[in-house]
Amino acid sequence: MSHGDENGYDSGRTDDAYSTIGGTRQTRTRLPDGEGGDGYNAPRRPARASRSLITMAGVVVLLIAAIAFANIGGGRGDGNDGDSGSAGSKPEAASTAATGTKPVTGKNGTIPSGFAHDEQGAQSAASNYAVALGSVGMFNADTRRSIIETTHDPAVVENLLTALTKAYSPGFLKNVGLNEDGTTPSGLTFVSRTIPVGTKVIERSGDTATVEVWCTGLVGMAGQGSTKPVTATWFTISEKLKWVGGDWRIESSSQKEGPTPVNGDNRASTADEIAGAVEGYGGFTYAR
């Protein structure tokens, strides 16, 4: 995703040196830097260091919970400070194939629940919780409480909610394009989605597990007149889970950027196309 795109949704052309040439849709082969010109004298463009406010906000949304939990739990929550247990090994080639185990069917509100008390269940829980914590519901005080209570160890819920109330301040909400009360301006569609790409168990010991979830996310405001277009982010969430009350719950978490793939040469969709897609395509229940 482009983090500082000034061209808006309606432009099918980009400023990227790897894009089509002059809008002709012609392609060309690029030699590595220092191995000759390509006829256009266009060296490889360094990656942009700047990011727009809305892109940064998208990364911050999930990071807020991670920071709060790190402070509450007194640790980084990255799985390196837990009890000794079976260390996660390198996934086998078939690790991303379907396991044959049916996905969880229970739900606590809109969030899946009743995960198996094993590594597969921990991965499923971590994926679904990442989706919930990156959703639009986190920007509303009432639904935020419901999400936190459903996904986290009851022992840390109240302290976390107090931290999140300060984080989701009227100023922060306004900066991401929302009204100060968290509602969406008329005629626009607020987008905040997290999509798990893969999971990995870092540590598992009895009633605790640390799972990493590699994600891509969408965040921004879709609709005519939006000044904060929907952009994509890539990040990895590390969730330290605890078996509480017959289900996996988050005890602490942290987040880091990437791994981030190279952007493709896809045409950016219009604001209305993005809004229609968000309203027309529902999310998934994720199971390992």
C-alpha positions in Angstrom: 0.0 0.0 0.0 1.2 3.5 -0.6 1.7 5.4 2.6 1.9 8.9 1.2 -0.1 8.8 -2.0 -1.3 12.3 -2.9 -3.1 11.1 -6.1 -6.3 10.1 -4.6 -8.5 7.1 -5.5 -9.4 8.1 -9.0 -5.9 7.9 -10.5 -5.0 4.7 -12.2 -1.4 5.9 -12.6 1.3 6.0 -9.9 4.5 7.8 -9.4 6.4 4.6 -8.8 9.4 4.0 -11.0 8.3 0.4 -11.4 4.9 1.4 -12.8 3.9 1.6 -16.4 5.7 4.0 -18.7 3.9 7.3 -19.4 0.5 5.6 -19.0 1.0 3.5 -22.1 0.8 0.2 -20.1 4.2 -0.8 -21.7 6.6 -2.7 -19.5 10.4 -2.6 -19.3 13.1 -4.7 -17.7 15.1 -3.1 -15.0 18.8 -3.9 -14.5 20.3 -3.8 -11.0 21.7 -0.4 -10.1 25.2 0.1 -11.5 24.7 -2.5 -14.3 23.8 -0.1 -17.1 20.8 2.1 -17.9 17.4 1.0 -19.0 17.0 3.8 -21.6 15.1 6.0 -19.2 17.9 6.7 -16.7 15.6 6.0 -13.8 17.5 4.5 -10.9 15.8 2.4 -8.3 13.7 4.6 -6.1 14.5 4.2 -2.3 11.6 3.2 -0.1 9.6 6.1 1.3 10.4 6.9 4.8 7.4 9.1 5.3 3.9 7.8 6.2 0.6 9.6 6.2 -1.2 10.1 9.5 -3.9 7.7 8.7 -1.4 4.9 7.9 0.4 5.5 11.1 -3.0 5.5 13.0 -3.8 2.1 11.5 -0.6 0.7 12.9 -1.1 2.4 16.3 -4.6 1.0 16.7 -3.4 -2.5 17.5 -0.2 -1.3 19.0 -2.2 0.6 21.7 -3.3 -2.6 23.3 0.2 -4.1 23.0 1.8 -1.1 24.8 -0.9 -1.1 27.5 -0.4 -4.8 28.1 3.3 -4.5 28.2 3.0 -1.9 31.0 0.3 -3.8 32.8 2.1 -7.2 32.7 5.5 -5.8 33.5 7.1 -7.4 30.4 7.3 -7.2 26.7 4.8 -9.9 26.1 6.8 -11.3 23.2 7.1 -14.9 24.5 10.7 -14.6 25.6 10.0 -14.2 29.3 7.6 -17.1 29.8 8.0 -20.4 31.5 10.1 -23.0 29.9 8.2 -25.1 27.4 8.3 -26.6 24.0 9.9 -24.1 21.7 8.2 -23.5 18.3 10.0 -25.2 15.5 10.2 -24.2 11.8 6.9 -24.9 10.1 6.9 -27.9 7.7 6.0 -27.4 4.0 2.4 -28.6 4.7 1.9 -26.4 7.8 -0.4 -24.0 5.9 -2.6 -26.8 4.6 -6.0 -27.5 6.1 -5.8 -29.6 9.2 -9.1 -31.3 8.8 -10.3 -30.2 12.2 -13.6 -28.3 12.1 -13.4 -24.5 12.9 -14.8 -23.4 16.2 -18.6 -23.0 16.1 -19.2 -21.1 19.4 -19.4 -17.4 19.6 -19.2 -14.9 22.5 -21.1 -12.0 20.9 -19.6 -11.6 17.4 -16.2 -13.1 18.4 -15.6 -16.9 18.0 -15.0 -18.8 21.3 -14.6 -22.3 22.6 -11.2 -23.0 21.1 -9.4 -26.3 21.6 -6.9 -26.6 24.5 -4.0 -27.3 22.1 -1.6 -25.5 19.8 -4.1 -25.4 16.9 -6.7 -23.9 19.2 -4.3 -21.3 20.5 -3.5 -20.3 16.9 -7.1 -20.0 16.0 -7.8 -17.9 19.1 -4.9 -15.6 18.4 -6.0 -15.0 14.8 -9.6 -14.3 15.7 -8.6 -12.0 18.5 -6.3 -10.1 16.2 -9.2 -9.5 13.9 -11.4 -8.2 16.7 -8.7 -5.9 18.1 -8.2 -4.3 14.7 -11.9 -3.8 13.9 -14.0 -0.7 13.7 -15.6 -1.6 17.1 -12.5 -0.6 18.9 -13.2 3.0 18.1 -16.5 3.0 20.1 -16.3 2.9 23.9 -19.2 0.4 24.4 -18.1 -2.1 21.7 -14.4 -1.7 22.8 -15.3 -2.9 26.3 -17.1 -5.9 24.9 -14.2 -6.8 22.6 -11.6 -6.5 25.4 -13.8 -8.5 27.9 -14.2 -11.3 25.3 -10.6 -11.5 24.2 -8.6 -10.9 27.4 -7.9 -12.4 30.8 -10.4 -10.9 33.2 -7.5 -10.1 35.5 -6.2 -7.4 33.2 -9.4 -6.1 31.6 -10.2 -3.0 33.7 -6.6 -1.7 33.7 -6.4 -2.1 30.0 -9.8 -0.4 29.4 -8.6 2.6 31.4 -5.5 2.9 29.3 -7.5 2.5 26.1 -9.9 5.2 27.1 -7.0 7.7 27.3 -5.6 6.4 24.0 -8.8 6.7 22.0 -9.1 10.4 22.9 -11.4 12.8 21.0 -8.2 14.2 19.4 -7.0 10.8 18.2 -10.4 10.0 16.8 -10.5 13.3 14.9 -7.1 12.7 13.5 -8.2 9.4 11.9 -11.1 11.1 10.3 -13.9 10.3 12.8 -16.0 12.7 14.8 -14.7 13.3 18.3 -17.4 10.9 19.7 -16.1 8.1 17.5 -19.0 8.3 14.9 -18.3 8.4 11.2 -19.0 11.6 9.3 -22.1 11.5 7.0 -21.5 10.1 3.6 -18.3 8.3 4.5 -17.4 4.7 5.5 -14.8 4.2 8.1 -12.6 1.1 7.4 -10.5 -0.7 10.0 -9.8 -4.4 9.3 -7.1 -6.9 10.2 -6.6 -9.9 8.0 -4.4 -12.8 9.4 -2.0 -14.2 6.8 -0.4 -16.9 8.9 0.3 -18.0 12.5 3.2 -19.6 14.4 3.4 -21.0 17.9 6.5 -19.6 19.6 6.1 -21.3 22.9 3.6 -23.7 24.5 3.6 -24.9 28.1 0.5 -26.3 29.8 -2.0 -23.5 30.1 0.0 -20.8 28.4 1.0 -20.3 24.8 2.7 -17.5 22.8 1.5 -17.2 19.2 2.6 -14.8 16.4 0.0 -13.7 13.9 1.3 -12.2 10.6 -1.3 -9.7 9.4 -2.2 -7.2 6.8 -4.6 -4.5 7.6 -6.9 -1.9 6.0 -7.5 1.5 7.6 -8.9 4.8 6.3 -12.1 6.6 5.3 -13.9 5.6 2.1 -16.4 7.8 0.2 -16.6 10.9 -1.9 -14.6 13.8 -0.4 -12.5 11.6 1.9 -9.1 13.1 2.7 -7.8 10.0 4.4 -7.9 7.2 1.8 -8.0 3.5 2.8 -4.4 2.2 2.9 -2.9 -1.2 3.8 -0.4 -2.1 6.4 1.7 -5.2 7.3 2.6 -6.2 10.8 3.1 -9.2 13.2 1.2 -9.4 16.5 2.6 -11.6 19.3 0.0 -12.7 21.7 0.7 -14.4 25.1 -2.3 -16.5 25.7 -3.6 -18.1 29.0 -6.2 -20.8 29.4 -8.9 -19.1 31.5 -12.4 -20.3 32.1 -12.3 -23.0 29.5 -10.9 -20.9 26.7 -7.8 -19.1 25.5 -7.5 -15.4 26.5 -4.9 -12.7 25.9 -2.7 -12.0 28.9 -0.3 -9.7 27.1 0.7 -8.7 23.5 3.1 -6.8 21.4 3.4 -5.8 17.8 6.1 -5.2 15.2 6.1 -3.9 11.6 6.2 -6.4 8.7 7.2 -8.6 7.0 6.0 -6.4 4.2 5.9 -7.6 0.6 6.7 -5.3 -2.5 3.5 -3.6 -3.7 2.1 -4.8 -7.0 1.1 -2.6 -9.9 -2.6 -2.7 -9.1 -4.8 0.2 -10.0 -6.0 2.0 -6.9 -9.8 1.6 -6.7 -12.1 4.6 -6.3 -13.5 5.6 -2.9 -16.9 4.3 -3.8 -15.5 0.9 -4.9 -13.7 0.6 -1.6 -16.8 1.6 0.4 -18.9 -0.9 -1.5 -16.4 -3.7 -1.0 -16.2 -3.1 2.8 -20.0 -3.0 3.1 -20.5 -6.0 0.8 -17.8 -8.4 1.9 -18.0 -9.9 5.4 -15.1 -11.2 7.5 -14.2 -14.8 8.4 -13.9 -17.1 11.4 -10.2 -18.0 11.4 -9.2 -21.6 12.4 -5.9 -23.3 12.0 
